Amino acid sequence: MTRLLLVMLCLSGCDAASSDYPVVGEARTSAAEWAKINDLVGRREVTETYARHMRTSAHDELAKAHLALTDAAAKGEVAALLALPPDASPERIQPHVDRLKQAEDRLAVS
């Protein structure tokens, strides 16, 4: 009983910002991988089948992150990424990756 109480107290002390931190990092990583895949497609270094699988995987991870996030700025960046076409250029994806990194850094210090 005491352990359960301690766990509940610890969990109640976690704020939304700290729970968003790992989700933002995962979203940033998924978006960066998506940009890299699209770069490799442009250089004809991966097959379209592989690219399609990786793009779908990135989109699925971003959709999960969007549902989980409470930080408005990070959630907005993920929404913007989800609105991009699967074959978006790395140059269109990268600014969102950069802003997710900024959100991640901000959440790390809060």
C-alpha positions as CSV (number, residue, x, y, z in Angstrom):
1,M,0.0,0.0,0.0
2,T,2.8,2.4,0.8
3,R,4.5,1.7,-2.5
4,L,1.3,2.4,-4.4
5,L,1.0,5.7,-2.5
6,L,4.6,6.6,-3.3
7,V,4.1,5.8,-7.0
8,M,0.9,7.9,-7.2
9,L,2.6,10.8,-5.5
10,C,5.5,10.7,-7.9
11,L,3.2,10.5,-10.9
12,S,1.1,13.4,-9.7
13,G,4.3,15.5,-9.5
14,C,5.0,15.0,-13.2
15,D,3.9,17.9,-15.2
16,A,2.8,17.9,-18.8
17,A,6.0,19.5,-20.0
18,S,8.1,16.7,-18.7
19,S,5.8,14.1,-20.2
20,D,6.0,15.9,-23.6
21,Y,9.8,15.9,-23.6
22,P,10.4,12.3,-24.8
23,V,7.4,12.6,-27.3
24,V,8.9,15.7,-28.9
25,G,12.3,13.9,-29.2
26,E,10.6,10.9,-30.9
27,A,8.7,13.2,-33.2
28,R,11.8,15.1,-34.2
29,T,13.7,11.9,-34.8
30,S,10.9,10.5,-37.0
31,A,10.7,13.7,-39.0
32,A,14.5,13.8,-39.5
33,E,14.5,10.2,-40.7
34,W,11.7,11.0,-43.1
35,A,13.7,13.9,-44.5
36,K,16.7,11.7,-44.9
37,I,14.7,9.0,-46.7
38,N,13.4,11.6,-49.1
39,D,16.9,12.9,-49.7
40,L,18.0,9.3,-50.5
41,V,15.1,8.9,-52.8
42,G,16.1,12.0,-54.7
43,R,19.6,10.6,-55.1
44,R,18.2,7.2,-56.1
45,E,19.9,5.5,-53.2
46,V,16.9,3.6,-51.9
47,T,14.0,1.8,-53.5
48,E,10.6,3.3,-53.7
49,T,9.2,0.3,-51.8
50,Y,11.6,1.0,-48.9
51,A,10.9,4.7,-49.0
52,R,7.2,4.1,-48.9
53,H,7.5,1.8,-45.8
54,M,9.8,4.4,-44.0
55,R,7.5,7.3,-44.9
56,T,4.5,5.4,-43.6
57,S,6.4,4.5,-40.4
58,A,7.4,8.2,-39.9
59,H,3.8,9.3,-40.5
60,D,2.4,6.8,-38.0
61,E,4.9,7.9,-35.3
62,L,4.1,11.5,-35.9
63,A,0.4,10.8,-35.7
64,K,0.9,9.1,-32.3
65,A,3.0,12.0,-31.1
66,H,0.3,14.5,-32.2
67,L,-2.3,12.7,-30.1
68,A,0.0,12.5,-27.1
69,L,1.4,16.1,-27.0
70,T,0.1,18.8,-24.8
71,D,2.7,21.4,-25.7
72,A,1.0,23.7,-28.2
73,A,4.1,24.7,-30.1
74,A,5.3,21.1,-30.6
75,K,1.8,19.9,-31.4
76,G,1.6,22.6,-34.1
77,E,4.9,21.5,-35.7
78,V,3.8,17.9,-35.7
79,A,0.5,18.9,-37.3
80,A,2.3,20.9,-40.0
81,L,4.5,17.8,-40.7
82,L,1.4,15.6,-41.0
83,A,0.0,18.0,-43.5
84,L,3.0,17.6,-45.8
85,P,2.9,15.2,-48.7
86,P,4.9,11.9,-48.2
87,D,7.4,13.0,-50.8
88,A,8.0,16.4,-49.4
89,S,11.5,17.7,-49.9
90,P,14.0,17.6,-47.1
91,E,14.1,21.4,-47.3
92,R,10.4,21.5,-46.4
93,I,10.7,19.0,-43.5
94,Q,13.9,20.4,-41.9
95,P,12.5,23.7,-40.6
96,H,9.9,21.7,-38.6
97,V,12.6,19.4,-37.3
98,D,14.6,22.4,-36.2
99,R,11.6,23.9,-34.4
100,L,10.9,20.6,-32.7
101,K,14.5,20.6,-31.5
102,Q,13.9,24.1,-30.0
103,A,10.8,22.8,-28.3
104,E,12.7,19.8,-27.0
105,D,15.4,22.0,-25.6
106,R,12.8,24.3,-24.0
107,L,11.1,21.3,-22.4
108,A,14.4,20.0,-21.1
109,V,14.9,23.0,-18.9
110,S,11.4,23.5,-17.7
